[in-house]
Amino acid sequence: MGLPQYAPIFIQKTINGKYLMKKMTQEKLSKIIQDEFHQERIMDEIEELKKEEVSPAEKKRELKDKLKREAEQNERKEDELKREAEENRQKEMKFVFLFFFSSIL
């Protein structure tokens, strides 16, 4: 954010990211930072981070969905390989059949 001068204040007051995300308000911030523009910038950044934050339940759901998609994709690949193997087996059988009968004639 380009506001490194406030890092020592947050450290001194033991304000970490979790506190900022869960409990920081404009009123509380105004008690430790005098510059209103800087307060606004910090609060705006906190709000943006909150929008990007993903809950553990949502992360779990996303992971389950991803695993399900990968499993489905693997099943499709496996089916395709089985189909190709069957096609190759049928081609081999045709070849053997043709070879066998052509050798008889």
C-alpha positions in Angstrom: 0.0 0.0 0.0 3.0 2.3 0.3 2.3 3.1 4.0 5.2 1.5 5.8 5.3 4.2 8.5 2.3 2.5 10.2 3.9 -1.0 10.5 5.6 -0.2 13.8 2.3 1.1 15.2 0.4 -2.1 14.3 3.3 -4.2 15.7 3.3 -2.2 18.9 -0.4 -2.5 19.4 -0.3 -6.2 18.3 -2.7 -5.7 15.5 -2.3 -8.6 13.1 -4.0 -9.4 9.8 -6.7 -11.5 11.5 -7.6 -8.6 13.8 -7.7 -6.2 10.8 -10.0 -8.5 8.9 -12.4 -9.4 11.7 -12.5 -6.4 14.1 -11.0 -3.3 12.6 -13.4 -0.4 12.2 -13.0 3.1 10.9 -13.5 4.4 14.5 -10.7 2.1 15.9 -8.4 3.0 13.0 -8.9 6.7 13.6 -7.6 6.3 17.1 -4.2 5.1 15.9 -3.9 6.8 12.5 -4.6 10.6 12.3 -4.4 11.0 8.5 -8.0 10.5 7.2 -6.8 9.7 3.7 -4.6 7.0 5.0 -7.4 5.7 7.2 -9.6 5.5 4.1 -6.9 3.7 2.0 -6.4 1.1 4.8 -10.1 0.5 5.2 -10.5 0.2 1.4 -7.7 -2.4 1.3 -9.3 -4.3 4.2 -12.6 -4.4 2.4 -10.9 -5.7 -0.8 -9.2 -8.4 1.2 -12.5 -9.4 2.8 -14.0 -9.8 -0.7 -11.2 -12.1 -1.7 -11.2 -14.1 1.5 -12.5 -17.6 1.1 -14.0 -19.5 4.0 -12.7 -22.9 5.0 -16.1 -24.5 4.0 -15.9 -22.8 0.6 -12.3 -24.0 0.2 -13.4 -27.5 1.0 -16.3 -27.3 -1.4 -14.0 -26.0 -4.2 -11.5 -28.8 -3.5 -14.2 -31.4 -3.6 -15.6 -30.0 -6.9 -12.1 -30.0 -8.3 -11.4 -33.6 -7.2 -14.8 -34.6 -8.7 -14.0 -33.0 -12.0 -10.6 -34.7 -12.1 -12.2 -38.0 -11.3 -14.7 -37.6 -14.1 -12.0 -36.6 -16.5 -9.9 -39.6 -15.5 -13.0 -41.9 -16.0 -13.5 -40.4 -19.5 -9.8 -41.0 -20.3 -10.1 -44.5 -19.0 -13.2 -45.2 -21.1 -11.4 -43.8 -24.1 -8.4 -46.1 -23.5 -10.7 -49.1 -23.1 -12.5 -48.2 -26.3 -9.2 -47.8 -28.2 -8.0 -51.1 -26.8 -11.2 -52.8 -27.9 -10.9 -51.3 -31.4 -7.3 -52.5 -31.6 -8.3 -56.0 -30.5 -11.0 -56.1 -33.2 -8.5 -54.9 -35.8 -6.1 -57.6 -34.7 -8.9 -60.2 -34.9 -9.8 -59.1 -38.4 -6.1 -59.3 -39.4 -5.7 -62.8 -37.9 -9.0 -63.9 -39.6 -7.9 -62.5 -42.9 -4.4 -64.0 -42.6 -5.8 -67.4 -41.6 -8.3 -67.5 -44.5 -5.9 -66.1 -47.0 -3.3 -68.8 -46.1 -6.0 -71.5 -46.7 -6.8 -70.2 -50.1 
